[in-house]
Every structure is written in structure tokens, then in C-alpha cells.
């Protein structure tokens, strides 16, 4: 039976995003159930991680899918190259593995991890509480920090979750010192119907627009996981500068920006 090309494309798109959602949930969860004990965790902690795997994964544990873990770790490695001897805020730090990476690999002077979930902050303190790390429980739009107190803000996969993205950017601007640096990431137009914790999706242009309200010299990079999810667009794992030619191939975008005076 003949089907118009536009209808066929829509059906293929719906099928692709459905497969992507299943891939993410299954690959992050199935190993957790069977390998939790191998990570040296209590049964209760392993169960908590498995139940919260979509939003509170610990990417240092091999109980989760390797490609998804490396996808998360690569962002922090990217940031770690830019935080030496700096005071850093990691906003929405989750389980704290990124805070620890910024301390140990990035040689940051101090890293303050903030997350809204008390259980995540407790886990971070217990499992990633290294010397220069401090963990606080607070909302991203009401950070418990004085004005101009940090050199770098990192915040990965946060902006698409908050009701008011401009208020979030204002808060990052507030806590940064003059000429401080912002390093943030967001998915590249992941459909809202397949991402129940997101409230909006960003294209490259809309991502730049909200950042440029308070930050200069915004630079955008493509990040891809190299995984089988259609959202990866069959790209190799890595982080590369975004161009007009490759922006549609990004799985996520990472942005760098400098605080406006």
C-alpha cells in the first residue's frame, strides 16, 4: 500500500525514539540488577542506584552500561582540563562521581557539588567524599553560595530539567567571579515524549540564545557516545567543535562561556 513520504518519515522517527528509550533504560538497568553486589555496595544502595538509574547513575560503577558511563565521564574529563587550581561549582552533581573526577583528575582547588536530592548528596559524601570536595543539598535556582565565589561552574544535563532556564543562567552568573567560566551540556533535541524528566528540548541555536543572555564567547561542541541509540546518529564516541555541517549529528551539546561583566 502506498504511504506518503512524510508519513513514512514520521513513523520511522517514532520507531527510532522508542528504540532509543528502551535502549537507555534496559542497558542502564539490567546489569545493575545482576552486578550490584560486584560493585561492593550494600543491597539497599545497589537497589537505590538501579531504581534511579536514569537520573542518578554512578558512572564509575561497571554495574551500568560501559558506553553510557563513558558518555557521562567524558564530559567531566572535558571540564577537568579547564579547572586546575580553580574553585568549582558542579550544579546538579547527582551521585558525586564528577565532583571527584574534577578534584582528582582536574586538580581543582575545591569542588562544591550541589544536588536537590538528599539521597544523592548522602551517597556522594559516602562514596566520593575526597579531600577538596564539598557536597550541599539545594535547588539549582537558589544556590547556597555568595555572589562571585567560584571560578568555574559545571552543570551537565541540567538546564533541560528546570522550569525557568533563564533563572538558572542568572544564578550561574551570580555565583561566578568576574570572567568566570561556565561549562554546561544538554541533549540535542531529544523528544520530550521520550524523556519524562525534561521540560524542554534545545537546538544549537536555542541553547546559545539562553546562554548568551549572561555569557560571552559561547563555544559549542558536539558530544556523541558511540552507542547504538539512534540519538547518537551513528557517530563515533567523542567531543568535537560544532559546525553548521555537523550540528544535526550531535547526541548532546557542550557549551563553554565566559561571565559577562
Secondary structure, DSSP 8 states (H G I E B T S, - for coil): ----HHHHHHHHHHHHHHHHHHHHHHHHHHHHHHHGGGGT--HHHHHHHHHTTTTS--TT-TTS-HHHHHHHHHHHHHHHTT-TT-EEEEET-TTSHHHHHHHHTT--SEEEEEES-HHHHHHHHHHS--TTEEEEE--TTS-SS-TT-EEEEEEES-TTTSS-HHHHHHHHHHHEEEEEEEEEEEEBS--GGG-TT-S--B-HHHHHHHHTTTEEEEEEEEEE--SSSGGGTT--SEEEE--TTTGGG-SEEEEEEEE--
